[in-house]
Amino acid sequence: MQWQVVESRLIVRQMSRVPKEIQAKYCAWRQRVQEAGPNLRGGYRTHALHGKRTGEKSAWLGRQWRVIFRVFEHQLLVEALELTPHKY
């Protein structure tokens, strides 16, 4: 079965502001999630978030950039919420 990835309005706006390399990595992440689901192995380092973001997950798009998303397993749906630079 194929997963569906729904993008928030925020991600659509942010795409024009992030570096081209990160845009390409996000598109590759989105394609892999559609094919294999959100629990990807490999370089994305997907992990659950906690605190205010309980129920959301984060995946690496590079050393600094992350995609924040929410998973709805019963609907085979992933909602991409935000592209954000990680603050060190």
N, C-alpha and C positions, 0 to 999 in steps of 0.2 A: 504494500500500500504506500501511496505517496503522501507525504506530509505537506501541509499548506503553511506558508509563511506570510503573515499579515504585517505590514509595516505601519507604524504609528505616523501621524502627521509630523511629529517632531523629527523622526528619522528622515523623512522626505525632505524637510527643510535643512537638516544638518548635512545631507549628502553634498550639497553645493559648497559647504564650508570646509569639509575634511580633505586632506591630501588625496590626490589621485590614486596613490598606492593603497591607501586605506579603503577607498571606494572599491577598488578591484578585489581586495581581500574580503570585504563585506559581501560583495556579489558572489565570490567563491564560497564563502561560509553559507550564504542563503541557499545556493544550489546544492551543497552537500547536505544541508538540513532537509531540504525537500526530498532528496533521494534516500537518506539513511536515518533521518530523525535527529533530534537535538542532542543525543548523548554521543557526540563524536569523539573518536580517539584521534590522537595525533597532536598537532601543534596548536590546537585551539584552547587547551587548558580550561575547559568548561567546568565551572563550579557553582554551587548554590550560594546565594547571598543571605545575609542575616540582618537583624536590626530592622530599620525602616523598610528594607527591601526584601523581607522574608517572602518566600514564594517566587522570587525572581532568580535568574541565573545570569552569569557573565561568561563571555568567551573572549579570549585574546585575539586581536587582529594584528597585533604587533606589540612591541615592547611597551608602548604607551597607550595604545587605543584598545577599547573594549566595546563589545556590543552587549547591551543589557536586554534580556528577553524573558518572557513568561511562557510556560508550556502548559497546554491543555491536552493531556494524553488521551482522554476519552474521545476527543474530536480530531485527533491527529493534527493539531494546530499549534503553531508557534507564533506568538505576537512579539515582534521586534520593537522594543520600546525606545531605545536611545543609543546613540553612538557617543562615546565619551572618552576624553583623554584621562588616563589614570593619573591621579595627583600623588606625587611622591613627597 
